[in-house]
Each structure stands twice: as C-alpha cells, then as structure tokens.
Amino acid sequence: MTFGAMFHHFHDDGIHHPGQGSLSTERFRALLQRLAQGFNLLEPEAYLEQQQAGGLGDRDICLSFDDALLCQYDVALPVLDEFGAKAFFFVYSSVFTEQPDQLEIYRDFRNTSFEDIRAFYGAFFGLLKHGSPSAFAQYQKAYPSDYLADFAFYTEDDRRFRFVRDQVLADGAYDDLMQALMEEHAYPFAQRRRELWMQASHVTDLAARGHEIGLHSHSHPMQMHRLSREQQHTEYSLNRRMLQDICDRAPRTMSHPCGNYDRHTLKILHDMGIRLGFRSNMARAGNGSALEMPREDHANLVRDLL
C-alpha cells in the first residue's frame, strides 16, 4: 500500500536536543538509504499527480514533515539535499505569531528538564493525583486498555499521558498543570521558543527549493473532530491565508493534526481546493479519499528497516 513516511523530530550536538523518537543525521541518512532501496521515492509533485490520476503503486511513497520544526531545516534538510530528495512540509501557522501552540514547548520541556521521560511522567501524574484528585480518579476509571493501540511505538505511559491530556483535562487544566511544572523546573521558555520552530523565511526557502508546503491547521488542535464546523473552518482558512502570504502560492495539500478529523473537516478542505491530505497512521480510512492518505511514522520505519 502506498504511504507517506512521516517525520517530526531530529537532534544534533547543538540546540536540537535528543528526545523521544528524535533522529540524528546519521540515522536519518541510513533510513533514507533503505527507503530509496526498497521503495519508489516520489517527489511531492509526482506523488500528487499520480494519486490524482489513480496511478500510485504499492511501492510508491513520499516523505513528509509536520509542525515546521527548526530541527527539520537544520538537521534533515541537508540530508534531503544529499539525496536530491524533495518532501512535503506541513506547517501550522500559529508558530509565526506571538501565541504559538504549546505542544512543542511541552514536549521539549519533558524531554530536557528531567533525567528521563519516566521521571517526567512520575512528576506529571503525581501533580495530577494531588492537585486534581477528581481528574485523577476520572482517568483511573475511564482509561481504556486499547487507547491509541494503532500507534505501536507509544509506551503504556505515553498512552496514559495522552489520554489524560486529550480526554480528561479540559478548559485549560492541562496548560495549568504543565505551566506549574515548568515554573518548578525553571524551564527557559523564551530561549527555547526561538530554537524550536522555523521562521517564515525558512518556509519561504523550502518552497523556493521545490518542497511542497501544506496546511496543518493554525493552532494544531489535538482533537480537530471535536471542534465545531465554524471553528475548523477558522483553523484552516487562517492557516491557508498565512501560508499563501509566506509562499506566494495557495497550499493544495495538508496533513491532519494527530490524525483527527471528521466529515466537516473533509468538506472544508475540499471547498478550499485542497487536493491531497494525509492521516498519521496506516489504518484504512472509511472512504479512502484523497484527503485520507495513510502515513507511516518514522519510528515504525526505523524498527522495520534499520
């Protein structure tokens, strides 16, 4: 089955610190070599054209990067250049404002301010239990054993954390809890914010180099399908307008944040002229439309190919 290879985080010896699932230059190079040997690695333009024409084969794949992370530009892009490879870069636009979504800030905090990820989870669930006992009790009662089972690279602690974050804590409670932990650990927010995301000039350069810039919403909602149709439209219309201003071209592709969407999302994207969209796993979509193409997380590719 054709798919997109999905990448997020990379690390080096400088400002881009190692974290859960991050790839080094050497590891990324080795993975690209294996992908090039085992698959027909298509550039975005060719992948889009062949998909629209119904001509994609089982070995035809593409490369994609989510979230406009600076590590992708600093670490992954030079390797893409070595291979002469082009990729999809799906960008959420709040990173270019004074109020970026905190998703990456929180990830960086839990990967850099603790001895290891287990220490973070210990602190997180400890604060949840003592600071929000009702939420902790709700989590213990409602957590399903098969939560995020499609994402085999998540540990049990990863899944439990994401359940609490996305299904239990609401109305800013998750942000409050994380902000309290960050203050306790003196996390250097202002510095790390400058080091985590691309600037608009980086995205402009990627487009000029022949990479495909696509939508990824404005504020990266974890649960897009829970938003109203009007809220979803605002997310994507603002994302589209800002990326069009940056690249001087209307986006025509996208990826669904966290793989979440509903029929309203698909209608909104179709009406905006989006021709190709990607999910975040390999599960077969309900109707298999061009806006529901599968992707394989790089963690699974590393496990299977390296």
C-alpha positions as CSV (number, residue, x, y, z in Angstrom):
1,M,0.0,0.0,0.0
2,T,1.3,3.4,-0.9
3,F,2.0,5.7,2.0
4,G,3.8,8.8,3.2
5,A,6.8,8.5,5.5
6,M,6.1,10.8,8.4
7,F,8.8,12.7,10.3
8,H,8.9,15.1,13.2
9,H,11.9,15.5,15.4
10,F,15.7,15.5,14.8
11,H,18.7,16.2,17.1
12,D,22.3,17.3,16.8
13,D,25.1,18.4,19.1
14,G,23.8,22.0,19.3
15,I,20.4,23.5,20.1
16,H,18.3,20.5,19.0
17,H,18.4,18.1,21.9
18,P,17.7,14.4,21.8
19,G,14.2,13.4,22.8
20,Q,11.7,10.6,22.4
21,G,11.8,9.4,18.8
22,S,14.2,12.1,17.5
23,L,16.6,11.1,14.7
24,S,20.3,12.1,14.3
25,T,21.8,13.0,10.9
26,E,23.4,9.5,10.6
27,R,20.2,7.7,11.5
28,F,18.1,9.7,9.1
29,R,20.6,9.2,6.3
30,A,20.6,5.4,6.9
31,L,16.8,5.3,6.9
32,L,16.6,7.3,3.6
33,Q,19.0,4.9,2.0
34,R,16.9,1.9,3.0
35,L,13.7,3.7,1.8
36,A,15.4,4.5,-1.6
37,Q,16.4,0.9,-2.0
38,G,13.1,-0.7,-1.1
39,F,10.6,1.8,-2.4
40,N,9.9,4.2,-5.3
41,L,10.5,7.5,-3.6
42,L,8.4,10.1,-5.4
43,E,8.7,13.9,-5.1
44,P,5.6,15.7,-4.0
45,E,4.6,16.9,-7.4
46,A,4.8,13.4,-8.9
47,Y,3.1,11.8,-5.9
48,L,0.2,14.3,-6.1
49,E,-0.2,13.9,-9.9
50,Q,-0.1,10.1,-9.7
51,Q,-2.5,10.0,-6.8
52,Q,-5.0,12.2,-8.7
53,A,-4.7,10.0,-11.8
54,G,-5.1,6.8,-9.8
55,G,-1.7,5.6,-10.8
56,L,0.1,5.2,-7.4
57,G,1.6,1.7,-7.0
58,D,2.1,-0.2,-3.8
59,R,5.8,0.7,-3.7
60,D,5.3,4.4,-4.4
61,I,5.9,6.5,-1.3
62,C,6.7,10.1,-0.4
63,L,8.4,12.0,2.5
64,S,6.6,14.3,4.8
65,F,7.4,16.5,7.8
66,D,5.0,18.0,10.3
67,D,4.9,21.1,12.5
68,A,7.5,23.5,11.0
69,L,10.2,22.4,13.4
70,L,13.6,24.2,13.1
71,C,15.4,20.9,13.6
72,Q,13.9,19.7,10.3
73,Y,15.5,22.6,8.5
74,D,18.8,22.4,10.3
75,V,19.3,18.6,10.5
76,A,17.0,16.9,8.0
77,L,17.2,19.3,5.0
78,P,21.0,18.9,4.4
79,V,20.4,15.1,4.2
80,L,17.5,15.6,1.8
81,D,19.9,17.7,-0.3
82,E,22.4,14.9,-0.3
83,F,19.8,12.6,-1.8
84,G,18.3,15.2,-4.1
85,A,15.0,14.5,-2.4
86,K,12.0,16.7,-2.1
87,A,9.3,16.4,0.6
88,F,6.0,17.7,1.9
89,F,6.3,20.1,4.8
90,F,3.0,20.6,6.7
91,V,3.0,23.8,8.7
92,Y,0.8,25.0,11.4
93,S,0.8,28.8,11.3
94,S,0.5,29.9,15.0
95,V,4.3,29.4,15.2
96,F,4.6,32.7,13.3
97,T,2.6,34.6,15.9
98,E,3.1,35.7,19.5
99,Q,0.9,32.9,20.7
100,P,2.2,29.6,19.2
101,D,0.5,26.4,20.3
102,Q,2.3,25.0,23.3
103,L,2.5,21.4,22.1
104,E,6.2,21.5,21.1
105,I,7.1,23.6,24.2
106,Y,5.7,20.9,26.4
107,R,7.4,18.1,24.5
108,D,10.7,19.9,24.8
109,F,10.2,20.5,28.5
110,R,9.5,16.9,29.3
111,N,12.5,15.8,27.2
112,T,15.1,18.3,28.5
113,S,14.1,19.1,32.1
114,F,14.1,15.6,33.5
115,E,16.5,12.8,33.9
116,D,14.4,10.7,31.5
117,I,10.8,10.5,30.3
118,R,9.8,8.2,33.2
119,A,10.8,11.0,35.6
120,F,8.5,13.4,33.8
121,Y,5.6,11.0,33.9
122,G,6.2,10.5,37.6
123,A,6.1,14.2,38.2
124,F,3.1,14.7,35.9
125,F,0.9,12.0,37.4
126,G,2.0,12.9,40.9
127,L,0.8,16.5,40.5
128,L,-2.4,15.3,38.8
129,K,-3.2,13.0,41.7
130,H,-2.5,15.6,44.5
131,G,-3.6,18.7,42.6
132,S,-6.6,17.4,40.7
133,P,-7.9,14.3,42.5
134,S,-11.2,14.3,40.7
135,A,-9.4,14.3,37.3
136,F,-7.0,11.6,38.5
137,A,-10.0,9.5,39.6
138,Q,-11.7,10.0,36.2
139,Y,-8.5,8.9,34.4
140,Q,-8.2,5.8,36.5
141,K,-11.8,4.9,35.9
142,A,-12.1,5.7,32.2
143,Y,-8.7,4.8,30.7
144,P,-9.3,2.1,28.0
145,S,-6.6,-0.5,27.6
146,D,-6.7,-0.2,23.9
147,Y,-6.2,3.6,23.8
148,L,-4.0,4.6,20.8
149,A,-3.4,1.0,20.0
150,D,-2.8,1.9,16.4
151,F,0.4,3.7,17.5
152,A,2.6,0.8,18.5
153,F,5.6,3.0,19.1
154,Y,3.9,4.6,22.1
155,T,4.7,3.1,25.5
156,E,2.0,2.4,28.1
157,D,3.0,5.6,29.9
158,D,2.8,7.5,26.6
159,R,-0.7,6.4,26.0
160,R,-1.8,7.1,29.6
161,F,-0.3,10.6,29.4
162,R,-2.1,11.3,26.1
163,F,-5.4,10.1,27.4
164,V,-5.2,12.4,30.3
165,R,-4.1,15.3,28.2
166,D,-6.6,14.8,25.4
167,Q,-9.6,13.2,27.1
168,V,-9.6,14.1,30.8
169,L,-8.2,17.6,31.3
170,A,-10.2,20.4,29.8
171,D,-10.7,24.2,29.9
172,G,-7.1,24.9,30.3
173,A,-6.4,22.4,33.1
174,Y,-3.7,20.7,31.2
175,D,-1.9,24.0,30.4
176,D,-2.2,25.0,34.1
177,L,-0.7,21.7,35.2
178,M,2.2,22.0,32.7
179,Q,2.9,25.6,33.5
180,A,3.2,24.8,37.2
181,L,5.7,22.0,36.4
182,M,7.7,24.4,34.1
183,E,7.9,27.1,36.7
184,E,9.0,24.5,39.3
185,H,11.8,23.4,37.0
186,A,12.8,26.9,35.7
187,Y,12.3,25.9,32.1
188,P,13.8,28.6,29.8
189,F,10.7,29.3,27.8
190,A,11.8,32.4,25.8
191,Q,15.0,30.9,24.7
192,R,13.6,27.5,23.7
193,R,10.7,29.1,21.8
194,R,13.3,30.7,19.4
195,E,15.0,27.4,18.9
196,L,12.1,25.1,18.3
197,W,10.3,26.4,15.2
198,M,11.2,27.7,11.8
199,Q,10.6,31.3,10.9
200,A,8.6,32.3,7.9
201,S,11.9,32.8,5.9
202,H,12.7,29.2,6.4
203,V,9.4,28.1,4.9
204,T,9.8,30.5,2.0
205,D,13.2,28.9,1.4
206,L,11.8,25.4,1.5
207,A,9.2,26.4,-1.1
208,A,11.8,28.0,-3.3
209,R,13.9,24.8,-3.2
210,G,11.0,22.8,-4.6
211,H,9.5,21.3,-1.4
212,E,5.7,21.3,-1.0
213,I,4.3,23.4,1.7
214,G,0.9,22.3,3.0
215,L,-1.7,23.0,5.7
216,H,-1.6,21.6,9.2
217,S,-4.2,23.9,10.8
218,H,-3.4,27.2,12.6
219,S,-3.2,26.2,16.3
220,H,-2.7,22.4,15.9
221,P,-5.8,21.2,17.9
222,M,-5.3,17.7,19.3
223,Q,-8.9,16.9,18.7
224,M,-10.0,18.6,15.5
225,H,-13.1,16.4,15.2
226,R,-14.4,17.8,18.5
227,L,-14.4,21.4,17.2
228,S,-17.5,22.9,15.5
229,R,-17.6,23.3,11.8
230,E,-17.0,27.0,12.2
231,Q,-14.0,26.5,14.4
232,Q,-12.5,24.1,12.0
233,H,-13.1,26.5,9.1
234,T,-11.3,29.2,11.1
235,E,-8.4,26.9,11.8
236,Y,-7.8,26.0,8.1
237,S,-8.8,29.3,6.5
238,L,-6.3,31.2,8.7
239,N,-3.6,28.6,8.1
240,R,-4.2,28.8,4.3
241,R,-4.1,32.6,4.2
242,M,-0.9,32.8,6.2
243,L,0.9,30.2,4.2
244,Q,-0.2,31.7,0.9
245,D,1.3,35.0,2.1
246,I,4.6,33.3,3.0
247,C,4.9,31.2,-0.1
248,D,3.1,33.4,-2.6
249,R,1.1,30.3,-3.6
250,A,-2.1,28.8,-2.2
251,P,-1.5,25.5,-0.5
252,R,-3.0,22.4,-2.2
253,T,-2.0,19.7,0.3
254,M,-2.3,19.1,4.0
255,S,-1.9,16.6,6.9
256,H,-4.4,16.2,9.8
257,P,-3.0,17.2,13.2
258,C,-2.8,14.0,15.3
259,G,-4.7,12.2,12.5
260,N,-8.0,13.6,13.8
261,Y,-10.8,14.9,11.5
262,D,-14.5,14.4,10.6
263,R,-16.8,14.8,7.7
264,H,-16.8,18.6,8.3
265,T,-13.0,18.7,8.0
266,L,-13.0,16.9,4.7
267,K,-15.7,19.2,3.3
268,I,-13.9,22.3,4.4
269,L,-10.6,21.2,2.9
270,H,-12.3,20.1,-0.4
271,D,-14.0,23.5,-0.7
272,M,-10.7,25.2,-0.1
273,G,-9.2,23.4,-3.1
274,I,-7.0,21.0,-1.1
275,R,-6.3,18.1,-3.3
276,L,-4.3,15.7,-1.1
277,G,-4.4,15.1,2.6
278,F,-2.6,12.7,4.9
279,R,-3.5,10.9,8.2
280,S,-1.0,9.9,10.8
281,N,-1.2,6.2,10.7
282,M,-1.6,3.2,8.4
283,A,-5.2,2.3,9.3
284,R,-7.5,2.3,6.4
285,A,-9.8,5.3,6.2
286,G,-13.6,5.0,5.9
287,N,-13.9,6.0,2.3
288,G,-10.3,6.1,1.2
289,S,-10.5,9.6,-0.3
290,A,-7.5,11.7,-1.5
291,L,-7.8,13.6,1.8
292,E,-7.2,10.5,3.9
293,M,-3.9,9.1,2.6
294,P,-2.0,6.8,5.1
295,R,1.3,7.6,6.6
296,E,3.9,5.5,8.5
297,D,5.6,7.1,11.5
298,H,9.4,7.1,11.2
299,A,9.6,5.1,14.4
300,N,8.0,2.2,12.8
301,L,10.2,2.5,9.7
302,V,13.3,2.6,11.9
303,R,12.1,-0.5,13.7
304,D,11.4,-2.4,10.4
305,L,14.2,-1.2,8.2
306,L,17.2,-0.5,10.3
